[in-house]
Amino acid sequence: PHKSYLRALAPALDRGLVHGMAHVTGGGLPDNVPRVLPAGCSIEFRKDAMPRPPIFDLIVARGRVSEDEAYRVLNMGVGMLVFVAREHVDELRSLCAGAGETSYVVGKVIEGPREVRIL
C-alpha cells in the first residue's frame, strides 16, 4: 500500500517549519536527497541513528550486496527525510508522533558539494 506522510507533515508545512523534504524511494539516499539540497550543502546521514528493518540485512548478506550499494539502490528503512532548523526538531518530532509516525534525527546539513555522506 501507498504510504502518505501528509497527515504528519501538513501541520509542520503550515507552520513554515520545513526547509526541504526528500521521499526516499528507488534511488535510495544518494540519488534522492541531493535534489533538495541547495548549492554548497551536503548531509551527514548516521546509519546507526535509527533501527534498520532486518529484511535489509538479509538482502545485503544473501545478495552479497555491499552496504554502500544497498544505501544507493534501497531505502534501507528510510521513508522520508524532512529538513528543519535545529530549534524545530522537537516540534516536528512531536507533530509526527501525534500523527502516529515514528521519527528519528538521522543527520545534519553540512557544507559540501550536494551529496550524502553515510557514516
Phi, psi and omega in degrees: 000153180288134179259124177246134177259007186301314182301321181283325188263341182305314179298323179292321177294316179299326181276356179074024182280335190271127177263339180183158178218147175224114175280114187271097179243215177307135184106345175057198184293311186295333182267327184276317189292317182302337180298334182258357182274135174289160177306139178087003181238140172233175171233150168257118179253122180266107183293343178269006184277351179213153177292143179258126178304135185304335180302327181289323176296322178296315179299315180297314183289306184288326181272358183051046180261132177293154179298321178301315180295322179297320177289334179284321186255344181241166177272348178053029178098352179273126178261318185209136170253132180237128183259121178225160175295148182310321183288352179251004182300311182297322179295316178297316180297323177294318178298318179296314179299320179296337178262007177084015180257141174270135180229157179221150171270110189249000180174196181208157176276135180227169174289137179168182188269051178052062179218167176254123175257113182266118183251000000 
